[in-house]
Structure formats: structure tokens, C-alpha cells
Amino acid sequence: TNGSQFFIVYDDSPLPPDYTVFGTVDEASLKPIQDLAAQGTIPGPGGMTAPAEEVTIKTISWS
């Protein structure tokens, strides 16, 4: 099956030029992201990082 992925970028983070920014996080949603960022990251391929704790997004909405 086809799949896709997206990234919630926290702080200044360079992305490859073929990535597309398509949204922002509102103030109410920023707190959980800040809490997650405080847990630290682990290194990933190409100099990117991933959260040190596993993350599951259960719902998402946009307008």
C-alpha cells in the first residue's frame, strides 16, 4: 500500500528542499509538543532526530 509521513518540527530545523510545509500548530497544541521536546531526541538518518519517547497521534484536525 502507499503510505505517507509528516513531521511536527519543533524549533529551527532545516528540512530537505523537497519537503513541503503545510500547516502550523496553534498555541493550545504547543504545550504537549514542548513537553515532548523536553524528553529529548535520538539521532536518525541524515542528521535528523526523532523523539526519545514513542508518540501516537490519535486525532488531528485542520481548518
C-alpha positions in Angstrom: 0.0 0.0 0.0 1.0 3.6 -0.4 1.9 5.5 2.7 2.9 8.9 3.7 4.5 10.6 6.7 4.6 14.0 8.1 6.8 15.8 10.7 5.9 18.1 13.5 9.0 20.4 13.5 10.0 22.0 16.8 12.3 24.9 16.9 14.6 25.9 14.0 15.1 22.8 11.9 16.4 22.6 8.4 14.4 20.3 6.1 15.3 18.9 2.7 14.1 21.1 -0.1 11.6 18.6 -1.4 9.6 18.7 1.9 6.5 20.9 1.9 5.4 22.9 4.9 1.6 22.7 5.1 0.5 23.9 8.5 1.2 25.4 11.9 0.5 24.4 15.5 -1.9 26.6 17.5 -1.0 27.9 20.9 -3.2 25.4 22.7 -1.4 22.5 21.0 2.1 23.8 21.6 2.3 22.6 25.3 2.3 18.9 24.6 4.9 19.4 21.9 7.1 21.4 24.3 6.7 18.6 26.9 7.6 16.0 24.3 10.7 18.1 23.2 11.8 18.3 26.8 12.1 14.4 26.8 15.0 14.7 24.3 15.6 13.1 20.9 17.5 10.2 19.4 19.7 10.5 16.3 18.2 9.5 13.0 19.4 9.2 9.4 20.7 12.2 7.6 21.3 14.2 10.7 17.5 14.2 11.6 16.3 13.3 15.0 13.3 11.5 16.5 11.5 11.9 19.9 13.2 9.8 22.6 9.7 8.6 23.7 7.3 6.9 21.3 4.5 9.2 20.1 1.0 8.2 18.9 -1.2 10.9 17.4 -4.8 9.8 18.0 -6.7 12.7 16.4 -5.8 15.6 14.2 -7.9 18.4 12.7 -7.4 21.4 10.5 -9.4 24.3 9.2 
